[in-house]
Amino acid sequence: MFTKSTIQKFRELPTPFYYYDIPLLKKTLQRVSEEAGKYDYHVHYAVKANANDKILAIIKDFGFGADCVSGNEIAKVMDIGFDPDKTVFAGVGKSDWEINLALDHNIFCFNCESIQEIKVIDELAGEKGKIAPIALRINPNINPATHHYITTGIEENKFGIYQWDLEDILQLLVILKNVKLIGLHFHIGSQIIDLNAFKGLCIRINRIQEWFIDHRIIVDHINVGGGLGISYENPDRHTIPAFAEYFGLFKNLLELRPKQKVHFELGRSMVAQCGSLITRVLYVKNGVKIKFAIVDAGMTELLRPALYQAYHRIENLTSNGKPDQYNVVGPICESSDSFGKYINLPETKRNDLLAIRSVGAYGEIMAFRYNLRDLVKSYLSDEL
């Protein structure tokens, strides 16, 4: 991943910083485009994974759409040049100004998550003399066997319309004049490694489709969300996720009606492996049972380990010493500010450079300024 010349350039830069491998990003995007293109699938990039302007511009140039979950994300992708007709707006709590912004940009679809939201969109669209295209985000009650904080498709979650509300919604849609039902939307969670979870989703979608057909409704669009995971354990061996198997599964198991189009909302799987957080060792401290490698990056630059107890591979880029174990921790005044415990690294000392891998998704985008720390810079490989 990192050549000697790249590491030498890292030495000259203030740390910490995010580093993006652009050839890998483009190779990944090309694979997504090829595999989805086999079945004429539509892919909307989940902007919440990484909204770096330069990364977004590359994704846009590959022809992907955008999956937004806030008004500011919509404004961002419109500014970057994404096609409004390939832009979807999801989220359980859309405020009025966000809905109005999306209406003004004539986006492709609102993924709606409650009866009251549908009523509000109808009212706001009516004030503008518009008809808003909507999809019903249905909670399929499927456990994807991922971290409970990133599970979104079981009935205890806040997300989606519960199936017992569908009768009332169909009656409502007959009355409302400024919304138009064009699709069904599903999303069961994130960082899903076991593809059997998606098999279960296909089966549930097929059953829900039958329910709608029994009610004489066939929508034009089926949006299956995203959630495909990556290998955090071995990013060099598994640099590109199993897109062929993933898209092929839906092709084999999803029972579509004539002319129905299938949509995906992928984020992590498209951008995670191209990103690393480069950090410098400040001190090595001998604890009671373990050595602490104290680095200049913290949970402010990579929140996932503190928030989800998430694993990221950590590599020492500048040492070939004898292996030892370290707890790699940041400078933030919280005990949760830790990137990994009992990490095997070559002998690590002050000013060594460490790479925390697979941070292209939910790294830079989740950065914050606790302890009044500065937001750090990002560098693309073709800029160094």
C-alpha positions as CSV (number, residue, x, y, z in Angstrom):
1,M,0.0,0.0,0.0
2,F,2.7,2.5,1.0
3,T,5.9,2.8,-1.1
4,K,9.2,4.1,0.4
5,S,8.8,7.3,-1.5
6,T,5.3,7.8,-0.2
7,I,6.4,7.2,3.4
8,Q,9.3,9.7,2.9
9,K,6.7,12.3,1.8
10,F,4.6,11.5,4.9
11,R,7.6,12.3,7.1
12,E,7.6,15.9,5.7
13,L,3.9,16.5,6.4
14,P,2.3,17.7,9.7
15,T,0.4,14.9,11.3
16,P,-2.2,13.6,11.7
17,F,-3.8,13.6,8.3
18,Y,-6.0,11.5,6.1
19,Y,-4.5,9.9,3.0
20,Y,-6.5,8.6,0.1
21,D,-5.2,6.1,-2.5
22,I,-6.8,7.4,-5.6
23,P,-5.9,4.5,-8.0
24,L,-7.5,2.1,-5.5
25,L,-10.6,4.3,-5.2
26,K,-11.0,4.4,-9.0
27,K,-10.4,0.7,-9.3
28,T,-13.1,0.1,-6.7
29,L,-15.5,2.4,-8.4
30,Q,-14.8,0.8,-11.7
31,R,-15.6,-2.6,-10.3
32,V,-18.9,-1.3,-8.8
33,S,-19.8,0.2,-12.1
34,E,-19.0,-3.0,-14.1
35,E,-20.8,-5.4,-11.7
36,A,-23.9,-3.2,-11.2
37,G,-24.0,-2.5,-15.0
38,K,-24.4,-6.2,-15.8
39,Y,-27.9,-6.0,-14.5
40,D,-28.7,-2.3,-15.2
41,Y,-28.7,-1.6,-11.5
42,H,-28.6,2.0,-10.3
43,V,-26.1,2.9,-7.5
44,H,-26.5,6.0,-5.3
45,Y,-23.3,6.7,-3.3
46,A,-24.1,7.2,0.4
47,V,-22.6,10.6,1.0
48,K,-22.6,10.1,4.8
49,A,-19.6,7.7,4.4
50,N,-17.2,10.4,3.1
51,A,-18.1,13.9,1.8
52,N,-14.6,15.1,0.9
53,D,-15.1,17.4,-2.1
54,K,-12.4,15.7,-4.2
55,I,-13.6,12.2,-3.4
56,L,-17.2,13.2,-4.3
57,A,-16.1,14.7,-7.6
58,I,-14.4,11.4,-8.6
59,I,-17.5,9.4,-7.7
60,K,-19.7,11.8,-9.6
61,D,-17.5,11.5,-12.7
62,F,-18.1,7.7,-12.6
63,G,-21.8,8.5,-13.1
64,F,-23.1,7.3,-9.7
65,G,-26.0,9.0,-8.1
66,A,-26.1,10.3,-4.5
67,D,-27.9,9.0,-1.4
68,C,-28.3,12.0,1.0
69,V,-29.5,12.1,4.6
70,S,-29.5,15.8,5.3
71,G,-30.2,19.1,3.5
72,N,-26.5,20.0,3.7
73,E,-25.6,16.8,1.9
74,I,-28.1,17.6,-0.8
75,A,-26.6,21.1,-1.2
76,K,-23.1,19.6,-1.3
77,V,-23.8,17.1,-4.1
78,M,-25.7,19.7,-6.1
79,D,-22.7,22.0,-5.8
80,I,-20.3,19.1,-6.8
81,G,-22.5,18.5,-9.9
82,F,-24.4,15.3,-9.1
83,D,-27.5,14.7,-11.2
84,P,-30.7,15.6,-9.2
85,D,-32.5,12.9,-11.1
86,K,-30.0,10.4,-9.5
87,T,-30.3,11.8,-6.0
88,V,-32.4,10.3,-3.2
89,F,-33.1,11.8,0.2
90,A,-33.5,9.4,3.2
91,G,-33.6,10.0,6.9
92,V,-36.0,9.5,9.7
93,G,-36.1,13.2,10.7
94,K,-36.2,15.5,7.6
95,S,-36.9,19.1,8.7
96,D,-39.0,21.4,6.6
97,W,-36.1,23.4,5.2
98,E,-34.4,20.2,4.1
99,I,-37.5,19.0,2.3
100,N,-38.0,22.4,0.6
101,L,-34.4,22.3,-0.5
102,A,-34.8,18.9,-2.1
103,L,-38.1,20.0,-3.7
104,D,-36.4,23.0,-5.2
105,H,-33.7,20.8,-6.7
106,N,-36.3,18.4,-8.1
107,I,-34.5,15.3,-6.7
108,F,-35.4,11.8,-7.9
109,C,-37.1,10.5,-4.8
110,F,-37.8,11.0,-1.1
111,N,-37.4,7.8,1.0
112,C,-40.2,8.3,3.5
113,E,-40.1,6.8,7.0
114,S,-43.4,7.7,8.7
115,I,-47.0,8.7,8.0
116,Q,-46.5,12.2,9.3
117,E,-43.5,12.7,7.1
118,I,-45.5,11.9,4.0
119,K,-48.2,14.4,5.1
120,V,-45.6,17.1,5.6
121,I,-43.9,16.5,2.2
122,D,-47.4,16.6,0.5
123,E,-48.1,19.9,2.2
124,L,-44.8,21.5,1.3
125,A,-44.9,20.2,-2.2
126,G,-48.4,21.6,-2.6
127,E,-47.2,25.1,-1.5
128,K,-44.7,24.9,-4.4
129,G,-47.2,23.5,-6.9
130,K,-45.2,20.4,-7.2
131,I,-45.7,16.6,-6.9
132,A,-43.0,14.9,-4.9
133,P,-41.9,11.4,-5.9
134,I,-41.7,9.2,-2.8
135,A,-40.7,5.7,-1.9
136,L,-41.8,4.0,1.3
137,R,-38.9,2.9,3.5
138,I,-40.3,-0.2,5.0
139,N,-38.8,-1.8,8.1
140,P,-38.4,-5.5,7.0
141,N,-37.6,-6.7,10.6
142,I,-34.4,-8.5,9.5
143,N,-31.4,-8.8,11.9
144,P,-28.3,-8.4,9.8
145,A,-26.0,-9.7,12.6
146,T,-23.9,-6.5,12.7
147,H,-23.1,-4.1,15.5
148,H,-26.4,-3.0,17.2
149,Y,-25.6,0.7,16.6
150,I,-25.6,0.2,12.8
151,T,-28.5,-2.2,12.6
152,T,-31.4,-0.3,11.0
153,G,-34.0,-3.0,9.8
154,I,-35.5,-4.5,12.9
155,E,-38.7,-3.4,14.6
156,E,-36.9,-2.0,17.7
157,N,-35.1,0.5,15.4
158,K,-36.4,4.0,14.7
159,F,-36.0,3.5,11.0
160,G,-38.6,2.8,8.4
161,I,-42.4,2.3,8.2
162,Y,-43.7,-0.7,10.1
163,Q,-45.6,-3.1,8.0
164,W,-48.7,-2.8,10.1
165,D,-49.0,0.8,9.0
166,L,-49.1,0.1,5.3
167,E,-52.9,-0.2,5.1
168,D,-53.3,3.3,6.6
169,I,-50.6,4.7,4.2
170,L,-52.3,3.3,1.1
171,Q,-55.6,5.0,2.2
172,L,-53.7,8.2,2.8
173,L,-52.0,8.2,-0.6
174,V,-55.5,8.1,-2.2
175,I,-56.2,11.4,-0.5
176,L,-52.9,13.3,-0.9
177,K,-52.5,15.1,-4.2
178,N,-48.9,16.3,-4.1
179,V,-47.0,13.1,-3.5
180,K,-46.6,10.2,-5.9
181,L,-45.6,6.7,-4.8
182,I,-42.8,5.5,-7.2
183,G,-40.9,2.9,-5.1
184,L,-40.3,0.8,-2.1
185,H,-37.1,1.3,-0.1
186,F,-35.3,-1.0,2.4
187,H,-32.0,-0.8,4.4
188,I,-31.2,-3.3,7.0
189,G,-27.8,-2.1,8.4
190,S,-24.2,-1.5,7.7
191,Q,-20.9,-3.5,7.6
192,I,-22.7,-6.7,6.7
193,I,-20.2,-9.5,5.9
194,D,-22.5,-12.5,5.8
195,L,-24.4,-12.3,2.5
196,N,-27.1,-14.5,3.9
197,A,-28.6,-11.4,5.5
198,F,-29.2,-10.0,2.0
199,K,-30.8,-13.3,1.0
200,G,-33.2,-12.8,3.9
201,L,-33.9,-9.3,2.6
202,C,-34.7,-10.5,-0.9
203,I,-37.2,-13.0,0.5
204,R,-38.8,-10.4,2.6
205,I,-39.0,-7.9,-0.3
206,N,-40.6,-10.6,-2.5
207,R,-43.3,-11.1,0.2
208,I,-43.9,-7.4,0.6
209,Q,-44.1,-7.0,-3.1
210,E,-46.8,-9.7,-3.2
211,W,-48.8,-7.7,-0.6
212,F,-48.7,-4.6,-2.7
213,I,-49.7,-6.5,-5.8
214,D,-52.6,-8.0,-3.9
215,H,-53.6,-4.3,-3.3
216,R,-53.2,-3.6,-7.1
217,I,-49.9,-1.6,-6.7
218,I,-46.7,-2.3,-8.7
219,V,-44.1,0.4,-8.1
220,D,-41.5,1.3,-10.7
221,H,-38.5,1.2,-8.3
222,I,-37.1,-1.2,-5.7
223,N,-34.4,0.3,-3.5
224,V,-32.6,-2.3,-1.5
225,G,-30.3,0.1,0.4
226,G,-26.7,-0.8,1.0
227,G,-24.7,-2.3,3.9
228,L,-22.1,-4.4,2.2
229,G,-19.1,-4.7,4.5
230,I,-15.4,-4.7,4.0
231,S,-12.4,-6.5,5.5
232,Y,-11.0,-4.3,8.3
233,E,-8.7,-7.2,9.4
234,N,-6.8,-7.6,6.1
235,P,-7.2,-4.5,3.8
236,D,-4.4,-5.5,1.5
237,R,-5.7,-9.0,0.7
238,H,-9.3,-7.9,0.4
239,T,-8.9,-4.4,-1.1
240,I,-12.2,-4.6,-3.1
241,P,-15.4,-6.1,-1.6
242,A,-17.2,-9.0,-3.3
243,F,-19.4,-6.8,-5.5
244,A,-19.9,-9.6,-8.1
245,E,-21.4,-11.9,-5.5
246,Y,-23.4,-9.1,-3.9
247,F,-25.1,-7.8,-7.0
248,G,-25.5,-11.4,-8.4
249,L,-27.4,-12.4,-5.2
250,F,-30.0,-9.8,-5.8
251,K,-30.2,-10.8,-9.5
252,N,-30.9,-14.4,-8.6
253,L,-33.2,-13.9,-5.6
254,L,-35.2,-10.7,-6.2
255,E,-38.5,-11.3,-7.9
256,L,-39.0,-8.3,-10.1
257,R,-42.0,-7.2,-12.2
258,P,-41.6,-6.1,-15.8
259,K,-39.8,-2.8,-16.1
260,Q,-39.0,-2.5,-12.4
261,K,-35.6,-0.9,-11.7
262,V,-33.4,-1.8,-8.8
263,H,-31.4,0.8,-6.8
264,F,-28.6,0.4,-4.3
265,E,-27.1,2.9,-1.7
266,L,-23.5,1.9,-1.1
267,G,-21.1,3.9,0.9
268,R,-18.5,2.2,3.0
269,S,-17.8,-0.5,0.4
270,M,-16.9,2.1,-2.2
271,V,-14.5,4.3,-0.3
272,A,-13.3,2.7,3.0
273,Q,-10.2,0.8,1.8
274,C,-8.7,3.8,-0.1
275,G,-8.3,5.8,3.1
276,S,-5.8,5.8,5.9
277,L,-5.2,8.0,8.9
278,I,-1.5,8.8,9.2
279,T,-0.4,9.6,12.8
280,R,2.9,10.2,14.6
281,V,4.0,8.6,17.8
282,L,4.5,11.2,20.5
283,Y,5.6,9.0,23.4
284,V,5.9,5.4,24.4
285,K,4.9,4.8,27.9
286,N,5.4,1.7,30.0
287,G,2.2,0.6,31.7
288,V,1.8,-2.0,34.4
289,K,1.1,-4.8,31.8
290,I,1.5,-3.2,28.4
291,K,3.3,-0.4,26.6
292,F,1.3,2.6,25.4
293,A,2.1,4.1,22.0
294,I,0.6,7.6,22.4
295,V,0.0,9.2,19.0
296,D,-1.1,12.6,17.9
297,A,-4.4,11.4,16.3
298,G,-7.3,10.9,18.5
299,M,-11.0,10.0,18.6
300,T,-11.5,13.4,17.1
301,E,-10.0,12.1,13.8
302,L,-11.4,8.6,14.0
303,L,-14.4,8.1,16.2
304,R,-15.3,4.5,15.2
305,P,-13.2,2.6,17.8
306,A,-14.6,4.8,20.6
307,L,-18.1,4.7,19.3
308,Y,-18.4,1.1,18.1
309,Q,-15.4,-0.6,19.6
310,A,-14.5,-1.0,15.9
311,Y,-11.2,-2.6,14.8
312,H,-8.8,-1.0,12.4
313,R,-5.6,-2.5,11.3
314,I,-2.6,-0.4,12.5
315,E,0.8,-0.5,10.9
316,N,4.1,1.1,11.8
317,L,5.5,2.5,8.5
318,T,8.9,3.5,9.8
319,S,10.2,0.7,12.0
320,N,11.6,-2.8,11.2
321,G,12.4,-3.5,14.9
322,K,11.7,-6.5,17.0
323,P,7.9,-7.1,17.4
324,D,6.2,-6.1,20.6
325,Q,2.7,-5.4,21.8
326,Y,1.2,-1.9,22.4
327,N,-2.0,-0.2,23.3
328,V,-2.3,2.5,20.6
329,V,-4.0,5.5,22.2
330,G,-4.6,9.2,21.4
331,P,-4.1,12.4,23.3
332,I,-7.8,13.1,24.1
333,C,-8.9,13.4,27.7
334,E,-11.1,10.3,27.6
335,S,-10.2,6.7,28.3
336,S,-12.2,5.7,25.3
337,D,-9.6,7.5,23.1
338,S,-8.0,4.2,22.0
339,F,-7.4,2.8,18.6
340,G,-6.5,-0.7,19.6
341,K,-5.2,-2.8,22.5
342,Y,-2.5,-5.4,22.5
343,I,-1.5,-4.5,18.9
344,N,1.5,-6.3,17.5
345,L,3.9,-3.8,16.0
346,P,7.6,-3.7,15.3
347,E,9.5,-1.9,18.1
348,T,7.8,1.5,18.2
349,K,9.4,4.8,19.3
350,R,8.9,8.5,19.4
351,N,8.3,10.1,15.9
352,D,7.5,6.8,14.2
353,L,4.7,7.0,11.7
354,L,1.7,4.8,12.1
355,A,-1.0,4.1,9.5
356,I,-4.5,3.3,10.7
357,R,-6.1,1.6,7.8
358,S,-9.6,1.5,6.2
359,V,-10.7,4.9,7.3
360,G,-12.0,6.1,3.9
361,A,-15.5,5.7,5.3
362,Y,-16.6,7.2,8.6
363,G,-13.2,8.7,9.2
364,E,-12.9,12.3,8.0
365,I,-16.6,12.7,7.8
366,M,-17.1,12.1,11.5
367,A,-14.2,14.3,12.7
368,F,-15.0,16.8,15.4
369,R,-13.3,19.4,17.6
370,Y,-13.5,18.1,21.1
371,N,-10.7,19.6,23.2
372,L,-10.7,22.4,20.6
373,R,-8.5,20.4,18.3
374,D,-8.2,21.5,14.7
375,L,-9.8,19.6,11.9
376,V,-6.9,18.0,10.1
377,K,-6.0,18.0,6.4
378,S,-6.5,15.3,3.8
379,Y,-4.2,14.4,0.9
380,L,-4.8,12.5,-2.2
381,S,-2.1,10.2,-3.6
382,D,-2.0,12.0,-6.9
383,E,-1.2,15.3,-5.0
384,L,1.9,14.1,-3.2
